[in-house]
Amino acid sequence: MNNGRALLIRIRALEKTYQLGTTQVHALRGVDLDIRRNDYAAIMGPSGSGKSTLMNILGCLDVPSAGLYELNGQLVSQMDDDELARIRNREIGFVFQTFHLLPRADALRNVELPLIYSGLSRQERRERAEKALEAVGLGDRMHHRPNELSGGQRQRVAIARALVNDPALLLADEPTGALDSRTGKEIMELFGHLHRSGNTILLVTHEEDIAAYSQRIVRFRDGRIESDQAQEG
């Protein structure tokens, strides 16, 4: 399914093997995957299926043992650590289950963090951070610290931080895992809004009701893609 949108991620014959003592663990076994701009896909699978390994490789936090990974036309699978760090900062926004916010910094400062080494002036960094917080509905909470915010508000700060660099790809790892169901629904509605605004989103989840918000579900089992289906609606 092309829809005329440019390819953002191209993965071919991707392998990842770990050595655990005397045992070789084949976490990924020849994975092929295409993600186009403005896709919204959920990656699902049981524990040990390979979905977290894939997420780490997509996020440039790990490298494949073999195969090809291109992101935004750049051959990531051949990059060294410095190049991976640069791509990670420029092209990818991360949203984690446990928020990963600095407890002593207010929301504005937390969102500014990815811009520290961007070469932008302090004023530009601040303006970008303010804009990102407004985009997630927290324009009136910019000077609150994490302990002054609800769980849902903390996750919104984390999403604003992920967006502040205008990344090519938004990676969300169990983003509602630490939230109650009502707050989780609000966060998923926010992801829907971000997708409609043009963002490309990849979501790792083990919850079917969370995956249902996406447009496509890629299911992993035993290091391989078991199914890759568009969703109705």
Backbone as JSON, one array per atom type, in Angstrom:
{
  "sequence": "MNNGRALLIRIRALEKTYQLGTTQVHALRGVDLDIRRNDYAAIMGPSGSGKSTLMNILGCLDVPSAGLYELNGQLVSQMDDDELARIRNREIGFVFQTFHLLPRADALRNVELPLIYSGLSRQERRERAEKALEAVGLGDRMHHRPNELSGGQRQRVAIARALVNDPALLLADEPTGALDSRTGKEIMELFGHLHRSGNTILLVTHEEDIAAYSQRIVRFRDGRIESDQAQEG",
  "N": [[0.86, -1.2, 0.0], [0.9, 1.95, -1.11], [0.07, 4.68, -1.55], [1.31, 6.93, -2.52], [3.03, 8.17, -0.77], [6.23, 9.09, 0.5], [8.92, 6.81, 1.18], [9.97, 6.25, 4.46], [11.24, 4.54, 6.29], [13.22, 1.77, 5.53], [13.68, -1.57, 5.69], [15.57, -4.48, 5.31], [16.03, -7.94, 5.33], [16.8, -8.05, 8.04], [18.74, -8.91, 10.82], [19.31, -9.91, 14.19], [21.44, -11.05, 16.58], [22.14, -12.22, 19.78], [24.62, -12.99, 22.22], [24.29, -15.03, 24.89], [25.91, -16.07, 27.47], [26.81, -19.28, 26.73], [24.93, -19.53, 24.85], [23.31, -18.72, 21.78], [21.1, -16.18, 20.98], [18.56, -15.62, 18.78], [17.23, -12.83, 18.05], [16.05, -11.27, 16.04], [15.03, -12.39, 12.87], [15.7, -12.14, 9.83], [14.04, -9.84, 8.98], [11.83, -7.92, 7.01], [10.67, -4.7, 6.33], [8.67, -1.89, 5.58], [8.12, 1.52, 6.21], [6.13, 4.26, 5.62], [6.09, 7.85, 5.15], [4.08, 9.58, 7.47], [2.78, 7.28, 8.25], [1.04, 5.32, 10.7], [1.69, 3.06, 12.85], [1.32, 0.1, 14.83], [3.39, -1.99, 16.73], [3.35, -5.26, 17.67], [3.44, -8.18, 19.83], [4.29, -11.18, 21.65], [6.25, -11.4, 24.74], [9.71, -11.56, 24.09], [9.44, -11.8, 21.38], [10.74, -10.17, 19.6], [10.01, -7.58, 19.14], [10.82, -5.43, 20.82], [13.57, -5.43, 20.4], [13.63, -4.73, 17.7], [12.57, -2.13, 17.94], [14.63, -0.86, 19.37], [16.67, -0.92, 17.46], [15.51, 0.55, 15.37], [15.39, 2.97, 16.7], [18.02, 3.67, 16.79], [19.45, 2.87, 18.99], [20.6, 0.48, 19.16], [22.41, -1.85, 17.08], [22.01, -3.75, 14.03], [22.84, -7.26, 13.54], [23.09, -8.2, 11.01], [21.96, -7.3, 7.69], [19.89, -4.62, 6.31], [19.18, -1.24, 7.15], [17.55, 1.6, 6.44], [16.94, 4.98, 7.09], [15.08, 7.72, 6.35], [16.43, 7.94, 3.93], [19.05, 7.49, 4.65], [21.72, 5.29, 5.29], [21.52, 3.63, 7.97], [22.33, 1.26, 9.16], [25.03, 0.99, 8.7], [26.38, 2.8, 10.23], [28.61, 4.48, 12.59], [29.02, 4.89, 16.22], [28.97, 7.67, 16.85], [27.74, 8.79, 14.6], [25.29, 7.5, 14.76], [24.29, 8.59, 17.14], [23.94, 11.23, 16.35], [21.95, 10.97, 14.36], [19.92, 9.93, 15.96], [19.32, 12.08, 17.64], [18.48, 13.99, 15.83], [16.57, 12.93, 14.08], [14.73, 11.32, 15.41], [12.13, 11.0, 17.76], [11.54, 10.09, 21.08], [9.2, 8.37, 23.13], [8.6, 7.19, 26.28], [7.46, 4.58, 28.54], [7.8, 5.28, 31.22], [8.23, 8.02, 31.3], [10.71, 9.52, 31.9], [11.59, 12.09, 32.85], [13.34, 14.99, 34.09], [13.4, 15.46, 37.51], [13.82, 17.85, 38.96], [13.58, 19.89, 37.19], [11.49, 22.22, 35.44], [8.57, 21.83, 33.27], [9.06, 23.2, 30.86], [11.88, 23.36, 30.77], [12.52, 20.62, 30.72], [11.5, 19.92, 28.2], [13.09, 21.46, 26.56], [15.54, 20.16, 26.62], [16.52, 18.3, 24.49], [17.39, 20.16, 22.66], [19.67, 21.38, 23.48], [22.23, 20.93, 22.39], [21.91, 21.82, 19.85], [22.7, 24.11, 18.62], [21.03, 26.25, 18.54], [19.9, 29.49, 19.68], [19.33, 30.54, 23.1], [16.86, 31.79, 23.32], [15.55, 30.9, 21.0], [15.43, 28.16, 21.55], [13.76, 28.17, 23.77], [11.4, 29.21, 22.67], [10.71, 27.19, 20.86], [10.3, 25.06, 22.62], [8.14, 26.03, 24.11], [6.2, 26.13, 22.09], [5.96, 23.39, 21.49], [4.94, 22.4, 23.91], [2.5, 23.73, 23.97], [1.34, 22.47, 21.79], [0.69, 20.0, 22.81], [-1.23, 20.57, 24.62], [-0.45, 21.79, 27.03], [0.09, 24.42, 27.58], [-0.44, 26.01, 29.79], [0.98, 24.91, 31.85], [3.69, 25.13, 31.88], [5.68, 25.89, 33.7], [5.6, 24.12, 35.76], [6.89, 21.54, 37.83], [7.68, 17.99, 37.38], [6.59, 16.6, 39.68], [4.44, 18.12, 40.28], [2.59, 17.62, 38.45], [0.06, 15.59, 36.87], [0.02, 12.03, 36.03], [-0.76, 11.75, 33.32], [-0.28, 14.34, 32.39], [2.48, 14.45, 32.72], [3.26, 12.57, 30.82], [2.46, 13.95, 28.56], [4.28, 16.07, 28.62], [6.58, 14.6, 28.1], [5.98, 13.76, 25.5], [5.91, 16.22, 24.21], [8.61, 16.88, 24.46], [9.67, 14.89, 22.83], [8.8, 15.81, 20.39], [10.03, 18.23, 19.94], [12.31, 18.61, 18.39], [11.34, 18.39, 15.88], [11.15, 15.73, 14.69], [11.72, 13.09, 12.21], [10.54, 10.72, 12.82], [8.41, 9.37, 15.27], [8.79, 7.46, 18.06], [7.14, 5.34, 20.19], [7.13, 3.68, 23.17], [5.24, 1.48, 24.78], [3.44, 3.64, 25.68], [1.25, 4.19, 27.31], [1.47, 2.59, 29.47], [1.96, 3.19, 32.18], [-0.27, 4.5, 33.0], [-3.68, 5.19, 34.03], [-6.74, 3.83, 32.61], [-8.48, 5.81, 31.56], [-6.84, 8.1, 31.35], [-4.92, 7.03, 29.68], [-6.44, 6.74, 27.34], [-6.82, 9.44, 26.69], [-4.17, 10.15, 26.08], [-3.73, 8.53, 23.84], [-5.57, 9.65, 22.11], [-4.33, 12.07, 21.74], [-2.02, 11.21, 20.35], [-3.31, 10.45, 18.0], [-4.15, 12.95, 17.06], [-1.62, 14.11, 16.61], [-0.72, 12.45, 14.57], [-2.56, 13.07, 12.54], [-1.69, 15.61, 12.11], [0.53, 15.2, 10.63], [2.66, 13.68, 11.56], [4.84, 10.82, 11.69], [4.3, 7.78, 13.23], [5.39, 5.19, 15.31], [4.4, 2.63, 17.35], [5.0, 0.68, 20.12], [3.35, -1.9, 21.71], [1.62, -4.1, 24.0], [-1.01, -4.22, 24.27], [-4.16, -4.76, 22.97], [-6.28, -2.93, 22.74], [-5.0, -0.49, 22.74], [-3.35, -0.68, 20.48], [-5.36, -0.63, 18.62], [-5.87, 2.01, 18.03], [-4.12, 2.71, 16.05], [-3.26, 2.75, 12.47], [-2.36, 0.5, 11.33], [-1.24, -2.77, 12.05], [1.58, -4.49, 13.02], [2.59, -7.65, 13.61], [4.73, -9.54, 15.64], [6.5, -12.65, 16.0], [8.65, -14.95, 17.41], [10.95, -13.63, 16.4], [10.31, -12.94, 13.83], [8.19, -11.31, 11.36], [4.89, -11.91, 11.8], [2.39, -11.12, 10.89], [1.1, -8.34, 8.96], [-0.96, -5.89, 8.84], [-3.32, -3.57, 7.52], [-5.62, -1.46, 9.25], [-9.18, -1.26, 9.51], [-11.19, 1.66, 8.92]],
  "CA": [[0.0, 0.0, 0.0], [1.85, 3.05, -1.3], [-0.61, 5.97, -1.34], [2.12, 8.04, -3.03], [3.86, 8.79, 0.27], [7.64, 8.68, 0.42], [9.39, 5.8, 2.14], [10.77, 6.81, 5.55], [12.05, 3.43, 6.82], [13.33, 0.58, 4.67], [14.43, -2.63, 6.37], [15.66, -5.69, 4.5], [16.79, -9.09, 5.84], [17.4, -7.6, 9.3], [19.04, -9.97, 11.79], [19.97, -9.52, 15.42], [21.79, -12.21, 17.39], [22.83, -11.94, 21.04], [25.3, -14.11, 22.88], [24.01, -15.1, 26.32], [26.73, -17.19, 27.92], [27.16, -20.15, 25.6], [23.74, -19.64, 24.0], [23.01, -17.66, 20.83], [19.69, -15.82, 20.92], [18.21, -14.97, 17.51], [16.12, -11.92, 18.39], [15.4, -10.95, 14.76], [15.42, -13.4, 11.88], [15.39, -11.79, 8.44], [12.85, -8.98, 8.95], [11.63, -6.91, 5.96], [9.61, -3.78, 6.76], [8.63, -0.53, 5.03], [7.26, 2.51, 6.87], [6.07, 5.48, 4.81], [5.82, 9.1, 5.88], [2.73, 9.73, 8.01], [2.22, 6.03, 8.72], [0.78, 5.18, 12.14], [1.71, 1.6, 12.98], [1.58, -0.52, 16.13], [4.2, -3.21, 16.69], [2.86, -6.11, 18.75], [4.01, -9.52, 19.91], [4.55, -11.62, 23.02], [7.6, -11.19, 25.26], [10.69, -12.37, 23.39], [9.09, -11.94, 19.96], [11.64, -9.36, 18.78], [9.5, -6.22, 18.91], [11.65, -4.44, 21.53], [14.86, -5.39, 19.69], [13.41, -3.91, 16.5], [12.4, -0.74, 18.38], [15.95, -0.33, 19.71], [17.41, -0.71, 16.22], [14.87, 1.68, 14.7], [15.73, 4.18, 17.44], [19.49, 3.85, 16.77], [19.99, 2.53, 20.31], [21.3, -0.79, 18.95], [22.73, -2.06, 15.66], [21.72, -5.12, 13.62], [23.96, -8.17, 13.26], [23.15, -8.29, 9.55], [20.8, -6.72, 7.02], [19.9, -3.21, 5.92], [18.21, -0.32, 7.74], [17.63, 2.97, 5.93], [16.0, 5.94, 7.69], [15.11, 9.02, 5.68], [17.43, 7.89, 2.87], [20.4, 7.32, 5.19], [21.99, 3.89, 5.6], [21.8, 3.63, 9.39], [22.95, 0.0, 9.58], [26.48, 1.07, 8.51], [26.89, 3.97, 10.94], [29.31, 4.29, 13.86], [28.27, 5.39, 17.38], [28.78, 9.12, 16.76], [26.73, 9.04, 13.57], [24.0, 7.04, 15.3], [23.85, 9.59, 18.13], [23.47, 12.41, 15.6], [20.66, 10.62, 13.75], [18.97, 9.76, 17.06], [18.94, 13.4, 18.14], [17.91, 14.83, 14.78], [15.51, 12.3, 13.29], [13.86, 10.43, 16.18], [11.59, 11.43, 19.05], [11.2, 8.92, 21.9], [8.25, 8.47, 24.24], [8.76, 5.97, 27.07], [6.4, 4.27, 29.5], [8.03, 5.92, 32.52], [8.36, 9.47, 31.09], [12.12, 9.92, 31.87], [11.72, 13.54, 33.04], [14.22, 15.44, 35.19], [12.45, 15.84, 38.56], [14.02, 19.21, 39.48], [13.4, 20.86, 36.1], [10.09, 22.4, 35.07], [8.19, 21.23, 31.98], [9.74, 23.91, 29.77], [13.27, 22.94, 30.75], [12.55, 19.23, 30.27], [11.26, 19.87, 26.75], [14.24, 22.1, 25.91], [16.77, 19.36, 26.72], [17.09, 17.8, 23.23], [17.87, 21.27, 21.84], [20.84, 21.99, 24.11], [23.39, 20.85, 21.51], [21.43, 22.03, 18.48], [23.25, 25.35, 18.05], [20.03, 27.31, 18.62], [20.04, 30.42, 20.8], [18.45, 30.2, 24.24], [15.53, 32.29, 22.99], [14.94, 29.99, 20.02], [15.12, 26.91, 22.25], [12.6, 28.41, 24.63], [10.21, 29.37, 21.82], [10.36, 25.87, 20.33], [9.77, 24.26, 23.72], [6.8, 26.55, 24.4], [5.32, 25.71, 21.0], [5.72, 21.94, 21.64], [4.04, 22.21, 25.05], [1.17, 24.18, 23.55], [0.81, 21.46, 20.86], [0.15, 18.86, 23.58], [-2.25, 21.06, 25.54], [0.11, 22.13, 28.34], [0.56, 25.81, 27.58], [-0.61, 26.63, 31.12], [1.71, 24.12, 32.86], [5.1, 25.15, 31.46], [6.62, 26.12, 34.81], [5.37, 23.11, 36.78], [7.81, 20.39, 37.84], [6.96, 16.73, 37.23], [5.81, 16.19, 40.86], [3.26, 18.99, 40.33], [1.78, 17.25, 37.29], [-0.52, 14.24, 36.88], [0.7, 11.1, 35.13], [-1.07, 12.1, 31.94], [0.43, 15.58, 32.05], [3.91, 14.12, 32.58], [3.46, 11.94, 29.52], [2.35, 15.01, 27.56], [5.58, 16.75, 28.62], [7.51, 13.7, 27.4], [5.64, 13.8, 24.07], [6.4, 17.52, 23.72], [10.07, 16.76, 24.34], [9.94, 14.07, 21.65], [8.43, 16.55, 19.19], [10.63, 19.57, 19.89], [13.3, 18.66, 17.31], [10.63, 18.13, 14.64], [11.78, 14.51, 14.17], [11.07, 12.37, 11.12], [9.87, 9.53, 13.35], [8.06, 9.36, 16.69], [8.78, 6.09, 18.58], [6.49, 5.31, 21.49], [7.28, 2.34, 23.76], [4.22, 1.3, 25.84], [3.28, 5.01, 26.22], [0.16, 4.28, 28.29], [1.67, 1.51, 30.43], [1.97, 3.66, 33.57], [-1.42, 5.38, 33.15], [-4.98, 4.54, 34.13], [-7.34, 3.66, 31.28], [-9.02, 7.07, 31.05], [-5.72, 8.94, 30.95], [-4.34, 6.39, 28.5], [-7.28, 7.1, 26.2], [-6.5, 10.83, 26.34], [-2.86, 10.17, 25.44], [-3.89, 7.96, 22.5], [-6.26, 10.66, 21.29], [-3.29, 13.04, 21.38], [-1.23, 10.61, 19.26], [-4.13, 10.55, 16.79], [-4.05, 14.34, 16.61], [-0.26, 14.31, 16.07], [-0.67, 11.76, 13.28], [-3.32, 13.88, 11.57], [-0.87, 16.8, 11.84], [1.6, 14.84, 9.71], [3.74, 12.91, 12.18], [4.95, 9.37, 11.5], [4.31, 7.22, 14.58], [5.51, 3.75, 15.54], [3.97, 2.39, 18.72], [5.15, -0.69, 20.62], [2.4, -2.14, 22.79], [1.09, -5.46, 24.11], [-2.43, -4.07, 24.53], [-4.93, -4.7, 21.72], [-7.1, -1.72, 22.66], [-4.1, 0.62, 22.4], [-2.98, -0.88, 19.08], [-6.52, -0.33, 17.79], [-5.85, 3.43, 17.63], [-3.22, 2.88, 14.9], [-3.83, 2.42, 11.17], [-1.7, -0.71, 10.83], [-0.65, -3.56, 13.14], [2.63, -5.43, 12.61], [2.71, -8.61, 14.71], [5.97, -10.32, 15.66], [6.58, -13.9, 16.74], [9.91, -15.68, 17.22], [11.93, -12.87, 15.63], [9.85, -12.69, 12.46], [6.87, -10.69, 11.23], [3.84, -12.92, 11.63], [1.37, -10.5, 10.03], [1.23, -6.9, 8.77], [-2.28, -5.61, 8.27], [-3.96, -2.27, 7.69], [-6.86, -1.53, 10.03], [-10.33, -0.59, 8.92], [-11.61, 2.91, 9.57]],
  "C": [[0.89, 1.24, 0.0], [1.23, 4.4, -0.96], [0.23, 7.17, -1.77], [3.0, 8.69, -2.0], [5.27, 8.22, 0.23], [7.98, 7.68, 1.51], [10.27, 6.48, 3.19], [11.73, 5.77, 6.1], [12.03, 2.28, 5.82], [14.24, -0.42, 5.37], [14.4, -3.88, 5.5], [16.55, -6.72, 5.19], [17.49, -8.78, 7.16], [17.54, -8.76, 10.28], [19.64, -9.33, 13.04], [20.17, -10.77, 16.27], [22.56, -11.75, 18.62], [23.54, -13.21, 21.52], [24.99, -14.03, 24.37], [24.74, -16.32, 26.88], [27.16, -18.02, 26.73], [26.01, -20.26, 24.6], [23.64, -18.44, 23.05], [21.51, -17.44, 20.79], [19.43, -15.07, 19.62], [16.98, -14.1, 17.74], [15.34, -11.49, 17.15], [15.94, -11.89, 13.7], [14.93, -12.98, 10.5], [14.14, -10.96, 8.27], [12.92, -8.0, 7.77], [10.47, -6.02, 6.39], [9.77, -2.44, 6.08], [7.68, 0.32, 5.86], [7.31, 3.77, 6.04], [5.79, 6.7, 5.69], [4.33, 9.18, 6.25], [2.03, 8.4, 8.22], [1.97, 6.12, 10.23], [0.62, 3.69, 12.38], [1.98, 1.19, 14.42], [2.37, -1.8, 15.9], [3.83, -4.04, 17.92], [3.56, -7.46, 18.73], [4.25, -9.89, 21.36], [5.98, -11.28, 23.45], [8.57, -12.12, 24.54], [10.44, -12.52, 21.9], [10.01, -11.16, 19.03], [11.2, -7.92, 18.62], [10.35, -5.16, 19.61], [13.03, -4.32, 20.88], [14.73, -4.54, 18.44], [13.3, -2.44, 16.88], [13.76, -0.12, 18.7], [16.79, -0.07, 18.47], [16.83, 0.47, 15.45], [15.27, 3.0, 15.36], [17.22, 4.47, 17.51], [20.11, 3.67, 18.15], [20.77, 1.21, 20.26], [21.54, -0.93, 17.45], [22.42, -3.51, 15.28], [22.99, -5.95, 13.45], [24.16, -8.33, 11.77], [21.9, -7.63, 8.98], [20.93, -5.22, 6.85], [18.81, -2.44, 6.66], [18.49, 1.07, 7.2], [16.55, 3.8, 6.6], [16.16, 7.26, 6.97], [16.23, 9.06, 4.62], [18.86, 7.68, 3.34], [20.59, 5.87, 5.65], [22.47, 3.77, 7.05], [22.59, 2.39, 9.81], [24.47, -0.01, 9.41], [27.14, 2.16, 9.35], [27.65, 3.6, 12.21], [28.52, 4.98, 14.99], [27.99, 6.89, 17.31], [27.7, 9.47, 15.74], [25.35, 8.62, 14.05], [23.43, 8.04, 16.3], [23.29, 10.83, 17.43], [22.09, 12.15, 14.98], [19.57, 10.53, 14.82], [18.44, 11.12, 17.53], [18.16, 14.2, 17.1], [16.62, 14.25, 14.19], [14.44, 11.58, 14.12], [13.42, 11.08, 17.49], [11.12, 10.21, 19.82], [10.16, 9.28, 22.95], [8.29, 7.14, 24.98], [7.61, 5.79, 28.04], [6.56, 5.08, 30.78], [8.49, 7.38, 32.41], [9.81, 9.97, 30.98], [12.3, 11.44, 31.94], [12.69, 13.85, 34.18], [13.33, 16.0, 36.31], [12.59, 17.29, 39.03], [13.8, 20.3, 38.43], [11.91, 21.0, 35.78], [9.84, 21.83, 33.67], [8.94, 21.87, 30.82], [11.19, 23.46, 29.64], [13.42, 21.49, 30.28], [12.39, 19.13, 28.75], [12.43, 20.48, 25.97], [15.45, 21.18, 25.77], [17.33, 18.86, 25.39], [17.7, 18.89, 22.35], [19.18, 21.85, 22.33], [22.04, 22.02, 23.16], [23.04, 21.14, 20.05], [22.02, 23.27, 17.82], [22.26, 26.5, 18.06], [20.33, 28.24, 19.8], [19.07, 30.02, 21.91], [17.02, 30.63, 23.95], [14.81, 31.36, 22.02], [14.55, 28.66, 20.67], [13.84, 27.06, 23.07], [11.32, 28.5, 23.79], [9.75, 28.03, 21.26], [9.73, 25.0, 21.4], [8.35, 24.72, 24.08], [5.78, 26.08, 23.36], [4.96, 24.23, 21.13], [4.77, 21.67, 22.8], [2.61, 22.66, 24.72], [0.51, 23.14, 22.64], [0.22, 20.26, 21.58], [-0.81, 19.31, 24.68], [-1.75, 21.44, 26.9], [0.67, 23.56, 28.38], [0.48, 26.48, 28.93], [0.13, 25.88, 32.22], [3.23, 24.16, 32.64], [6.08, 25.24, 32.62], [6.35, 25.19, 36.0], [6.43, 22.01, 36.67], [7.0, 19.1, 37.73], [6.11, 16.34, 38.43], [4.57, 17.07, 41.07], [2.28, 18.68, 39.2], [1.2, 15.85, 37.49], [0.28, 13.34, 35.94], [0.47, 11.43, 33.66], [-0.36, 13.36, 31.49], [1.93, 15.33, 31.9], [4.17, 13.46, 31.23], [3.31, 12.96, 28.39], [3.66, 15.83, 27.47], [6.6, 15.9, 27.84], [7.25, 13.69, 25.9], [6.09, 15.13, 23.46], [7.91, 17.5, 23.52], [10.44, 15.95, 23.1], [9.7, 14.84, 20.35], [9.29, 17.78, 18.93], [11.68, 19.72, 18.77], [12.67, 18.47, 15.94], [11.18, 16.87, 13.97], [11.01, 13.9, 13.0], [10.17, 11.26, 11.65], [9.63, 9.68, 14.85], [7.93, 7.9, 17.12], [8.2, 6.09, 19.99], [6.5, 3.88, 22.02], [6.33, 2.21, 24.95], [3.86, 2.65, 26.48], [2.16, 5.16, 27.24], [0.34, 3.28, 29.43], [1.61, 1.93, 31.88], [0.74, 4.51, 33.89], [-2.69, 4.58, 33.35], [-5.67, 4.59, 32.77], [-7.89, 4.97, 30.72], [-7.92, 8.0, 30.56], [-5.03, 8.37, 29.72], [-5.12, 6.72, 27.24], [-6.99, 8.53, 25.74], [-5.16, 10.92, 25.61], [-2.95, 9.6, 24.02], [-4.64, 8.9, 21.57], [-5.28, 11.76, 20.86], [-2.4, 12.5, 20.26], [-2.0, 10.68, 17.94], [-4.08, 11.95, 16.2], [-2.68, 14.61, 15.97], [-0.11, 13.64, 14.71], [-1.4, 12.56, 12.21], [-2.57, 15.16, 11.21], [0.34, 16.48, 10.97], [2.73, 14.02, 10.28], [3.66, 11.43, 11.81], [5.15, 8.73, 12.87], [4.43, 5.71, 14.53], [5.31, 3.51, 17.03], [4.22, 0.93, 19.07], [4.2, -0.88, 21.79], [2.04, -3.63, 22.84], [-0.42, -5.44, 24.31], [-3.2, -3.86, 23.22], [-5.73, -3.4, 21.61], [-6.27, -0.48, 22.36], [-3.68, 0.52, 20.93], [-4.12, -0.49, 18.14], [-6.58, 1.13, 17.34], [-5.01, 3.64, 16.37], [-3.94, 2.51, 13.6], [-3.33, 1.07, 10.65], [-1.09, -1.45, 12.03], [0.33, -4.56, 12.55], [2.87, -6.35, 13.8], [3.97, -9.46, 14.55], [5.78, -11.61, 16.44], [7.9, -14.58, 16.39], [10.87, -14.97, 16.26], [11.54, -12.57, 14.2], [8.51, -11.96, 12.48], [5.86, -11.78, 10.91], [2.72, -12.4, 10.73], [1.59, -9.0, 10.01], [-0.02, -6.45, 8.06], [-2.73, -4.18, 8.55], [-5.24, -2.47, 8.48], [-7.98, -0.8, 9.3], [-10.59, 0.72, 9.65], [-10.65, 4.03, 9.38]]
}
